[in-house]
């Protein structure tokens, strides 16, 4: 389906077409909202979402199951689109694409492809999109990423560790008075790195957070020098060197979207300007009042800061660029730096590619598939929620498409979750195992946590670079599930009873 608009005195701002499948005529919707969800037509809870095709919708497609048959919609031009989900309590479900304008005009033809299967389910749909991703160049396998940057290979089967250095919260922040401030010196973290290696951990990826002059999420993009209270340049160099001594990777957490009013280089004209001329200011994060930096400014600022770190003698094996892969691409209407959503992604990709050439392993917060060619790992995948409960039945759509193209660490607690990244009541460790992910781990893990991390590392070394070929439910309540990988390895979990079975083919 292709939509073309010839604009004259009237411009087209939004188009809802092709028409949605008639509500109630299919058994369930298949939606890659975050990690993925199966939404039965009679789901008892009301759900209403507007999902950006390069944000909460990790992949720009959706589909339906009906009896033994299935169908899907793939957006072939997804840059300026959203998916509207409307599901009243007990259904039915309506899914409608909303094509958006580009800087006030239609801009270019929009294409959607409808694909039908006489026999198929959500796995069939995921594998059809995987084929699309491979054919269009979005899919870049971990093997390819390791070939272009061998440091990625050192993360296979290695825990990811994210120690904080400094946390300060400004009075204008929504977290003020709710989050304790803290400071850990670089040299103390260096000793913890050595102690962890002495416990038998041979490889790890150390992502240092809050290392800047005023700590985590403060003063971006002007966070240099490293925290003087934590040991300054000398201390940060010592931590980097300690990681290298024991065979660990040293990476830094960074951000080029949050644009703080008290940053020395702050100038409001470089913030995102919206269509009505507004520049939004808000005080959500630790650093207090901020705007959103126009992505057109990010590559130059990032290059400036990378050079300063290199001149300061800090050797890095990777950079984490916060929110770039998950926050929906933005338009900017400032006359000096207008920017389309596609250009926004290109500027973010320029930062990712710069980091690869100057540092090593590249990561961001959550995965939108436009970023898959550019990054190696993400902080987490999120299982979609609504009002603290799963939005539908969770299914691993992103893993079925991209398991062998993206490294994903998971939290590894064996206790029931209070909600967040995994559904309330589920043990995060079981989700980690089901998806054969890497473990998030503390620098000072207890013996049980270290053992669970080792279980995941062993599994990841075996199947981390292999396709997830199948996911299936083993009971009517969807609590027993199994995944299968390309070598025949299966992982079976029981979220109700806490069971885990990993069966390896000889």
N, C-alpha and C positions, 0 to 999 in steps of 0.2 A: 504494500500500500504506500503510495507516494502522494504527498500534498505539496503543491506549488502555489504561491500567492504572487500575483502581479499587483503591486501597490501603486496607487496614484495619490489622490487627495486623502484617502483613508488608509490607515495602516492597520495591520492585523497584530493584535497583542497576545491572543491566546486562541488555541484551537483544540477542541476535544474530539478527536477522530483518529482512527476508526472507532466505531461504536463498540462499547463494552459487550462482552458476552451477556446474554439476557440473564438477569439475576435469578437464581434458583434452578437453572437448567443443568447445572453440573454438580457433582457430589462434593468437590472440594477445590479450593484454590491453592496454588503452589506459588509462594512469594519469597524471593530472596531478600526479605527485610532482615538486615543484619546477616547472621549466619544462615537463616532460612526458617520458614514456617509453612506448615500444612494447615489450612483453614477450612474445616468442614463447613458445609453450607448452613448447618444448624448449630454452629458454635454458640454456647449460651451467653457469651459476653459481648457487649457492644464494642466495636473497634472503629475508629476513624483516624486515618493517617493521610498526610501528604508527604510522600517520600521523594526526595531528590534522586534522580537516576545516577548521580555521582556522589551520593552521601549515604543516608540510611539504607537505601537500596544498593547493596554492595555490587549487584550486577543488574544491568538494564534489561531485564526480561521478567516474565511471570507466566503462569499457565493454569491449567485446569485438569482435573481428573474426573472421568465419568464412566462408571463401570470399569471395563478393561481398557478404555480408550483414553487418550490425553491430547491436549493441544496447548500451544504456547504462542506468546507474542515476544519477538525480539526487536528491540529498538536499534536499528542500524545507524541512526543519527541521534545519539542520546544526550548530546551536550546541553540542550535547552529544553528539558522535559521534566515532568514529575509524574508520579503515579498516585492517583487518588483511590483510597480504599474506604469503602463505606459498608459496614456490616452491623446492622442493628442486632440486638440480643436475639438469638435463635435464628438469625439470618433473614433473607439470603445475602450473599456477598456480591458487590459490584466493584469491578476494577476498571478504572478509566484513565488512559493516558491524557495528560494535559501538555500540549506543546506550547512553549513560552516564546515570547519575542526575544530578539537579540539587539540590545541597546536601542529598543524602541521600534524595531522593524522586524519583519519576518526573516529576512536575511538569506535563507537558502532552503532548498527542498528538504522535507522531513520524510523519513522512510521507516516503516515498521514491517516486519515479516511475520506472517502467521504460518505456523507449522502444525500439522495434524498427524496423529499416530493412531492407527487402528488398535494397536496394543501398546500400552506404555503406562508409566507412572512418573512420580517426581524424579526418580533416578534417570529415567529415559530423557526427561526434559533437561536435567542438569548436564547429561552427557551430550545432548544436542547443542547446548550453549557452549560447552567445552570445545566442540568441533568448530563453532563459530569463532571462538576466541583464538584458537590456534590458526585458523585460516586468515584472520584479520591482523595477526601479529600482536594481539594483546597478551597472549600466553607466552611467557618466557620462563622456561623450566629452571629449576634449581641447578640442574647440570650446566645449563648455559650460563647462569649467573656465576657459578663457581669458576667456569672457564674464563670469564672476563674479569673476575675479581676472586682470586683463590682464598682470600680471607673468609668468604662466605662458607667455604667448605669446613672451616674450623668450628662453625656453629652447629654442624650436624651432630646430634646427640650430646650437646653441651647445655648446661643450665644457663638461664638468663638471670642476672642479679642486678637490682636497681637501687643501690644505696643512696640515701640523701646526705648532703653535706649541711645545708643551711635552710631553715624555713623561717621566714618572717612574714607577718600578715599586716597589711596597711589598714588604717581605720576606715577607709572608704570601701574595703572589700566586704562582700557578702559573707566571708568566712571569719571576719574579725570577731575575736572573742570565742570562736568555736573550735579553732585549731591551735594546739599548743606550738609555740615557737621552739626551735631546737637548733643545736649546732654540734656537729661532729667534725673534728679536725681531720684534714687529709691524712696526716700521719697515723691516726688511729684506724682509719679505713685501710691504710696500707698494711698495718699489722694484722687486721682481720682477714685480708686477702691471703697473706702468708699462712695464717692459721688454718684457713679453709683448705689450701693446697696441702698442708701437712696432714689433713684428714683423708687424703686420697683422691681429692677432686683434681683431675689432670687438666681439664679445659673448662672455661666458663667465659661468658660475655658479660663484662661489667659495664653497666650503663649508669654513669654518675649523674645524679640530679641535684639541682640546687647549688651548683658550684660557683655561681656568679657573685658579684660584689654584694648583693643584698639577698641572695638565696633564690629559692624556687619561684618561678613565675613573677619575677620582679624586674623592672627597668628595661625590658626588651624594647629595642634591639641593642641596648647599650649596657650589657651585663658585665663587661670587663672592667677591672681586673678580677681574677679569681678571688673569692672571699678572703679578705685580709685576716679576719678573725679565725678562719680555718687553716691559715698557713700560707695564703697568697700563691704567687707563682711557684715558689720553691716547693710548697706543699703539694700543689697539683702535679708538678713534674715528678715528685717522689712517688705519688700514688700511681701515676702512669708507669713509672719504671718498675714499681713493685709488681704490677700486673704482668709486665713483660718478663720479669725474672721467673715467675712461676708458670708461664705459658698461658695466661689469661689474656683476653682482649680488653682494651680500655676504650670506651666510647663515651660521648657526652650527649646530654639532653639539651636541646636548643629549640628556639621558637621565633618565627618570623611572620606571625599573624597578629598576635597580641601587641599592641602599640601603646605603651604607657605614657600618660601625660607628663610624668616627671622624669622620663628618659631625657638625658642631655640633648639628644639630637631630635627630639619630638617637634614636628611641624604638622599642624592639622591638615595642610594642603596635600600631604602624602597619604592620608587615610582614605579608605573607601568612601566615595560619595555616591549616594543612592539617586535613583531616577528623579525624585522630587527635590534634590539638592541637599538633603539632610546628610550629616555625618554623625553616626551614632556614637555616643559615649556611654559607658556603663562601668560598674565596679564589681564585676562578678568574681574575678580571680584574686589570688593573694596580693598582687601588686597594686590593687586599687583601681583608680579611674584609668580607662583606656579607650582607644578607638580600635578599628580593624585596619591594619596596614594594607594598602593596596599591594597585591602580589607583584605588580610591575617593579616595585622598589626592593623586593626581597633579594634577588640575586646579587645586587651590588652590595647590600648590607652584609649578606652572608659571606661574600668573598672578602670583604674588609675584615670581618671578625676571624675567619679562618686564617688569614695572613697574620693577624696579630697573635693568634695562638701558636702558629708555627714559629714566629719570631720569638715568642716567649719560651720556646723549647718544649712545648707540650706535644708529645707524640700520641697520635690517635689511631685507633683501628676502626672507628666507625662514628657516625653521627645520627642522632635521632631528631628528626624535624617534626615537632609536635603538630598535631591536627591537620597537617597538609593533605593527608590521604583520605580523611573522613569528612571534614567540613566541606559542604557543597561548594563548588566553584562559584565565585562571586563576579558580578559585573561592577564596573566603576564608571561613573559618569563625569568625573572631573575632566575638564577640557584639556588639561596638560598631560594626563595619563589615562585616557579612556581604555577600558579593558572589557572584552567579552569573556564569557565563561570558558570558552576554549582557550583563549589567551591566558586566562588565570591558571588553567592546568599546565599550560606550556611554561609559564614562569615558575610554578612549583616544581615541574619536572626538571627545569634548568638547575634549580637548587639541589635536587636529588642527584643529578648527574655530576654536578660540581663536587658534591660531597664524596661520591665514589672515587673520583680521580684524585682528590686531595686527602681523603681520610681512609675509606675502605668500605665497611658494611653500612648499608643505608636502611633506616627504619622510620616508621611513623606510627600514628596511633591506631587506626583501624583500616581495613582494606576496602577501598573502592577499586573496581577492576581497571579503571583507567591508569592507576598507579602501579599495577602489577609489573609492567616492564621495567620500572625504575627503582623499585625498592625490594629489599631482601627479606625483611621480617616486619611484623607489626606487634604493637603492645598487646593486643588481644583481639578476639572477635567477640561480638556481643550477641547473646541470644535475645531476640526481641521480646519486650515486655509491654504490658499495659496495666497500669494501676498495681504494680508489684507482682503480677502474675504473667505467665507466658502468653504471648499474643498468638494463640493457636497452638498447634503441636510442633515443638521444635524438631527440625530436620537439618542435617549438615550440608546444605546446598553449596555453600562456598567451598567446603572441603572436597566435595565430589567434583568440583570443577578445578580447583586450584591447589589441592594439597601438595602436589609435587612442584609448585611454582612459588610458594610462599611459606616461610617459617613463621609459625604461630606458637608462642608460649602461652601456657595456661596456669592458673593458680592450682595448687596441688593439695589443698586441705582435704582431709577425708571426713570432715564434719559437715553436717547439712548447711547449705548456704543460706544466708539471710536475704538473698536476692542480689541483683547487680548483674554481673556478666553471665551467670548461669541461673536457671530458675530456682526460686526459693525452695529449700528442702533438699535439693540435689547436692551431692558431694562433687565439688569442682574436679577432684582427682579423676573421677569416673568419666567426666566429659573430656578431660585431657587425654585419657587413655583411649577413649572411643575414637577421637580424632588423631591419635598418634602424634600429639603435639610435644613441643619442648616444655620443660618445667620452668616456671618462675620460682626462684629460691632466694631465701635470705642469705646474707653473708655469714650469719651465725645460726645455721639450721640445727634443730634438735635431731637426734638419731632417726626418729621416725620420718621426719620430713626429708632427710637426706636419702633414706631408703626409697621413699616414693619417687623422689627425683631421679634416683638411679634406675628405677623400673622404667620410667618414661624415657630416659636417655638411651637405655638398651633397646627399647622398642623403636625409638626414632632412628637410631643408627641402622636398624634393619629396614625400615619402611619409609623414612622421612623423605627420600627422594623418589618414592614410588606413587603412582596414582591410587587414590581411593576408588575402587571399582564398584562398590556396592554398599548400601546401607539398608537395613531391614528391621522391622519391628517383630518381636518374637512373642508378644502377648497382646491381648485386646486393649489393655490399659496403657500401652506404649511405654512401659517401664523397663522392659527387657529389650535390649537393642544390640545389633551386631554390625560391625563394619568389616569390609574385606578389602585387601590391598593387592596390588598387581602380582605379587609373588605367591598369593594364596594365603598369606597370614590373615587370621581373623581375630578381632577383639570383641568380646561379648561382655556387656555390663548389665547389672541389675540395679537400677536406681532405687528400687524399693528395699531390697535386701542387702545392698552394698557389695554384691559379688562382682568379681573381675576374672575373666579367663582370656589369656592370650595364647593362641594356638599357632605355632609356626610350622610351615610346611618344611619337610626335610630338604 
